[in-house]
Amino acid sequence: MGLVAGIDIGNSTTEIVIASGSEPIAWDRRPTRGMKGSEASIKAAVSLLQSLQREHQLTIEKVVVAPWQPVETLTSTIHEPLPDTGRLQILKTAHQSVVGDGWAIGQPWLITQEAISEVSLIAVVPSGVGFEFAAAAINQELANGSNIVGAVIADDEAVLVAKRVSADIPIADGVDVEIARTAHRLFLEVRPQNSSLKIATDVWALRSALDLSEMDASPLNEIVRWVKNERTALIGLFSETQISTKTNNGFIDWIDGTTTELFEAIAKIENSLIGDVSRIAITDPISTSDIWAFDITKVLADRGLRQVGHTRDLALAQLSPHSFNSDVDLSALFGVPVEIAESESFAARIGATSTPGVGSGAAILDIGGGTIDLISEVEISAAGAGELLTAAVAFALDTSRGAADWIKRGPAQRLESPQVLLSEDGSKNFVSETAPYPASAMGSLVTPGPAGFLTFGQNLQPAEWRIMRQGLKQAAIGLNVSRLVRSLEARTGIPKDLDLVVVGGPVADDELIPVIGAIPGIKGIGRGNVAGKLGHRYAVAYGLSQI
């Protein structure tokens, strides 16, 4: 019997199984190069196949692949549109850098123009003038007797300016100075890290500070509610009613014909079904067959690790509506005939059900890098899997995706001293003399990496990392699997009580099995052991080799 190679080019990993009949002869995997289904990914698969044949001295007669449906995974911060509050407008709450602890009110003074010495002024520093020029201009006017009570800066230079200004004044940067300079008066309040606004969250104190009439004070309740969780507020009082600048976050088109602004759509996505979305636009509109998204900061805030403001830190995966079929002549590239299977899910069913002991009624859950496939009476694919979790962890920890791919996998310990590691359960262990840590790792969390240890989370306790990690796994994968089960019930019209065989690379994560097992509609769960010897990986590649 001739040898057949099943080649599964995934969103993150390419896996190959060479089989003789039902018996796997050789298998291997490598990270996917480029986008799934691209020419680069196919050529990398050819290289891996050639390497596998040389290593085992094999000659294959046929290659079988599945249609390639790539997934794009991204993170992005989107902003809630500001409320319309008439002559009073919130100009800034989110902060890049702030200096000081207090508040000030004054007329805007553009530092490139002459100052008015008779009134209180808030210096307005436009982009590109430089922190040294800005500080010198403010100091000059202070020396001339001007009453400069605060400063707002376009560029990220608040700390640099503050260190050179002779007065102790509140300073904030990242401000739209073109709008700020047109205000009749500016109110600025900044507070230190781990504190919050005082005057701007007190409707009576704010009305008194701004010296507002009864009519002008009517929007204050809305403003106070808006800034309640912030530590920076810049409010402008204008000569006439201002129209808030529209925040362009993008939108989502649903298959029922409705459109939802992206900021509001994130909460709706959690209760959606597979296929409810027809198009998404963050920059340019893109058709999609499915998306899965969640707010990273809200996930952490729900567990007491963050505070929710007026932004959503979006983790999103979108599935291409069409399979990607390269223009490359696959048979010429692989050097043997190439057959294209019906679908990855069809192959995954064959591979997963080769697990010893699996019952005939078992459903298959294939968790990959880009998608999660649920295969029962029907086959359903959901965008968002291992890569989405990696992206969310990288964003939350402000680290690279390469590091996050290892960090996300499990517990970490904190290096308390050169000899002591603190574990997530509070226990302490001594550092092995054969694996010393550098002084720069002191106070950091450490976890095994591909070439030794990885350090991260300088200000994070092990128990906090456990809560963060498990919360993100629940959001990225657990809730997405729950969505798959609801979608299956909707399509079949039958409430589910599933026994699952779970396959795919992320299934190595011991923390995922309890998360999935607790989902309503799932009765039993166990890892696959493809062909009785390949473990939980290679389900699609082995299934392809059997077609």
SULPE-V267424 format. One record per pair of residues at least 24 apart in sequence whose ideal C-beta (glycine too) atoms are under 7 Angstrom apart, sorted by the first residue. I is the first residue (numbers start at 1). GAP is how many residues later the second one is. If there is no record, write none. Layout:
I/GAP + I/GAP
//
This chain:
2/59 + 2/60 + 3/55 + 3/56 + 3/57 + 3/58 + 4/56 + 4/57 + 4/58 + 4/60 + 4/541 + 5/44 + 5/55 + 5/58 + 5/540 + 6/58 + 6/535 + 6/536 + 6/537 + 6/538 + 6/539 + 7/38 + 7/42 + 7/56 + 7/58 + 7/534 + 7/537 + 8/58 + 8/532 + 8/533 + 8/536 + 9/27 + 9/28 + 9/32 + 9/33 + 9/36 + 9/59 + 10/26 + 10/358 + 10/359 + 10/360 + 11/25 + 11/59 + 11/60 + 11/357 + 11/358 + 11/359 + 11/376 + 12/357 + 12/358 + 12/374 + 12/375 + 13/356 + 13/492 + 14/27 + 14/30 + 14/31 + 14/34 + 15/522 + 15/523 + 15/526 + 16/32 + 16/33 + 16/36 + 16/525 + 17/521 + 17/524 + 17/525 + 17/528 + 18/34 + 18/40 + 18/42 + 19/523 + 19/526 + 19/527 + 22/524 + 24/507 + 24/509 + 24/510 + 24/518 + 25/31 + 25/33 + 26/26 + 26/30 + 26/32 + 27/507 + 27/511 + 28/24 + 29/508 + 35/35 + 36/32 + 36/34 + 36/288 + 36/334 + 37/31 + 37/33 + 37/287 + 37/289 + 39/287 + 39/289 + 42/284 + 42/286 + 42/291 + 46/287 + 46/288 + 49/285 + 60/276 + 61/275 + 62/274 + 62/275 + 62/277 + 63/271 + 63/273 + 63/275 + 64/275 + 64/277 + 64/480 + 64/481 + 64/483 + 65/273 + 65/275 + 65/276 + 65/479 + 66/275 + 66/277 + 66/278 + 66/281 + 66/474 + 66/478 + 67/256 + 67/258 + 67/273 + 67/276 + 68/255 + 68/256 + 69/250 + 69/251 + 69/254 + 69/255 + 70/250 + 70/254 + 71/246 + 71/247 + 71/248 + 71/299 + 71/300 + 71/312 + 72/245 + 72/246 + 73/244 + 73/297 + 73/314 + 73/315 + 73/318 + 74/242 + 74/317 + 75/238 + 75/239 + 75/240 + 75/316 + 75/317 + 75/320 + 76/206 + 76/238 + 77/234 + 77/236 + 77/237 + 78/171 + 78/184 + 78/185 + 78/233 + 78/234 + 78/236 + 79/168 + 79/170 + 79/231 + 79/232 + 80/183 + 80/230 + 80/231 + 81/163 + 81/165 + 81/166 + 82/162 + 83/139 + 83/143 + 83/161 + 84/160 + 85/134 + 85/137 + 85/138 + 86/133 + 86/155 + 87/129 + 87/150 + 87/151 + 87/153 + 87/154 + 87/155 + 88/128 + 88/131 + 88/135 + 88/147 + 88/149 + 89/147 + 89/149 + 89/153 + 89/155 + 90/133 + 90/136 + 90/137 + 90/145 + 91/84 + 91/85 + 91/88 + 91/89 + 91/143 + 91/144 + 91/145 + 92/80 + 92/83 + 92/140 + 92/142 + 93/134 + 93/137 + 93/139 + 93/140 + 93/217 + 94/215 + 94/217 + 95/77 + 95/79 + 95/136 + 95/137 + 96/60 + 96/77 + 96/78 + 97/59 + 97/61 + 97/62 + 97/76 + 98/60 + 98/73 + 98/74 + 98/92 + 98/134 + 99/59 + 99/60 + 99/63 + 99/72 + 100/68 + 100/69 + 100/70 + 100/71 + 100/90 + 101/90 + 101/91 + 102/68 + 103/67 + 103/85 + 103/86 + 103/96 + 104/45 + 104/46 + 104/65 + 104/66 + 104/84 + 105/80 + 105/81 + 105/82 + 105/104 + 105/105 + 106/43 + 106/44 + 106/79 + 106/80 + 107/78 + 108/72 + 108/73 + 108/75 + 108/78 + 110/71 + 111/26 + 111/27 + 115/26 + 115/31 + 117/27 + 117/28 + 117/29 + 120/27 + 120/29 + 121/25 + 121/26 + 121/27 + 121/28 + 122/27 + 122/28 + 122/29 + 122/30 + 122/64 + 122/66 + 123/25 + 123/28 + 124/28 + 124/53 + 124/56 + 124/57 + 125/26 + 125/28 + 125/29 + 125/52 + 126/28 + 126/51 + 127/27 + 127/28 + 131/26 + 131/29 + 131/30 + 132/32 + 134/27 + 135/26 + 135/29 + 135/30 + 138/27 + 139/26 + 139/27 + 142/24 + 142/25 + 150/38 + 152/25 + 152/28 + 152/36 + 152/82 + 172/60 + 172/62 + 175/59 + 180/54 + 180/56 + 182/56 + 183/53 + 183/54 + 183/55 + 184/53 + 184/54 + 184/55 + 185/25 + 185/52 + 186/48 + 186/50 + 187/48 + 188/46 + 189/44 + 190/41 + 190/42 + 191/40 + 195/36 + 196/33 + 196/34 + 196/35 + 197/30 + 197/33 + 197/34 + 197/36 + 200/27 + 200/33 + 201/26 + 201/27 + 210/27 + 229/78 + 229/79 + 229/80 + 230/79 + 250/31 + 250/32 + 251/30 + 252/25 + 252/28 + 253/25 + 253/26 + 254/24 + 263/49 + 266/27 + 266/28 + 266/29 + 266/46 + 266/48 + 269/24 + 270/24 + 270/209 + 272/211 + 273/210 + 273/213 + 273/214 + 273/217 + 274/106 + 274/108 + 274/209 + 274/210 + 274/213 + 280/38 + 286/32 + 287/34 + 288/30 + 288/31 + 288/33 + 289/30 + 289/32 + 290/29 + 290/92 + 290/93 + 291/25 + 291/26 + 291/27 + 291/92 + 292/25 + 292/90 + 292/91 + 292/92 + 292/96 + 292/188 + 294/181 + 296/96 + 296/99 + 296/100 + 299/172 + 299/173 + 299/176 + 300/96 + 300/168 + 300/171 + 303/164 + 303/168 + 305/159 + 305/162 + 305/163 + 313/82 + 315/73 + 315/76 + 315/77 + 315/80 + 315/161 + 317/53 + 317/66 + 317/67 + 317/71 + 318/65 + 319/52 + 319/62 + 319/64 + 339/208 + 341/203 + 341/206 + 343/36 + 344/29 + 344/196 + 345/28 + 345/30 + 345/34 + 345/36 + 347/193 + 347/196 + 347/197 + 347/200 + 348/25 + 348/27 + 348/155 + 348/191 + 348/192 + 348/195 + 349/26 + 349/194 + 350/193 + 350/196 + 351/152 + 351/179 + 351/187 + 351/188 + 351/189 + 351/191 + 351/192 + 352/149 + 352/151 + 352/176 + 352/178 + 352/187 + 354/176 + 354/177 + 354/178 + 354/188 + 355/146 + 355/173 + 355/174 + 355/175 + 356/173 + 356/176 + 358/143 + 359/140 + 361/138 + 362/137 + 362/138 + 362/139 + 363/135 + 363/136 + 363/137 + 364/137 + 364/139 + 365/116 + 365/135 + 365/137 + 366/137 + 366/138 + 366/173 + 366/174 + 367/110 + 367/135 + 367/137 + 367/139 + 367/140 + 368/136 + 368/137 + 369/136 + 372/108 + 372/109 + 372/112 + 374/110 + 374/114 + 376/112 + 376/122 + 377/115 + 378/110 + 378/113 + 378/114 + 380/104 + 380/107 + 380/108 + 382/98 + 382/101 + 382/102 + 384/92 + 384/96 + 385/92 + 385/121 + 386/119 + 386/120 + 388/88 + 389/83 + 389/84 + 389/87 + 389/88 + 392/80 + 392/84 + 393/79 + 396/72 + 396/76 + 397/59 + 397/60 + 399/57 + 403/51 + 403/53 + 406/41 + 406/43 + 406/44 + 406/48 + 407/40 + 407/47 + 407/49 + 408/61 + 409/100 + 410/101 + 411/55 + 412/33 + 412/34 + 412/35 + 412/50 + 412/53 + 413/32 + 413/33 + 413/49 + 414/31 + 414/47 + 414/48 + 415/26 + 415/27 + 415/28 + 415/29 + 415/31 + 422/40 + 423/39 + 424/38 + 424/39 + 424/42 + 470/41 + 473/38 + 473/39 + 473/42 + 474/41 + 477/35 + 477/38 + 478/37 + 478/38 + 478/41 + 481/35 + 481/38 + 482/37 + 485/34 + 485/36 + 485/37 + 489/32 + 496/25 + 497/24 + 497/26 + 498/24 + 498/25 + 499/24 + 499/25 + 500/24 + 500/25 + 501/25 + 501/27 + 502/25 + 502/26 + 503/25 + 503/27 + 503/33 + 503/36 + 504/32 + 505/32 + 507/29 + 508/28
//
